[in-house]
Amino acid sequence: MGVLSQIVRSNFKFKKQYYWIKIYKATNNYALKKSCKISEFIVKKKTPVESLSASTDELIKDILKVIEEKVNVKLEQIIAVKELEQTFKANKYINKVDNVLQDLESKERTLGFFESLG
């Protein structure tokens, strides 16, 4: 039981200043103890919050790293596709040139044939 509840139960009348001072000190000590407990509680609760903010920072860094890796992979894929497109275009031109050369060779043969006749 607290000091105040004991005094109220006994219906004690305070005639001297001494008792008031004693009650004040007792309640002040009680309030001080409570405030210490509250501050300890806050300190205990503060550390998980700090660790939570640290873990969120790490999580954000990990997310950024994953995004960067994914972006790099996508960029590499895009570069590979562009290179394939260029190779495909080059092959098309090579085939066209080969076809033109074949046409020229056949025309030369035909021309040579007609020259030999004439």
Secondary structure, DSSP 8 states (H G I E B T S, - for coil): --HHHHHHHHT----SHHHHHHHHHHHHHHHHHHHHHHHHHHHHHHHHHHHHHHHHHHHHHHHHHHHHHHHHHHHHHHHHHHHHHHHHHHHHHHHHHHHHHHHHHHHHHHHHHHHHH-
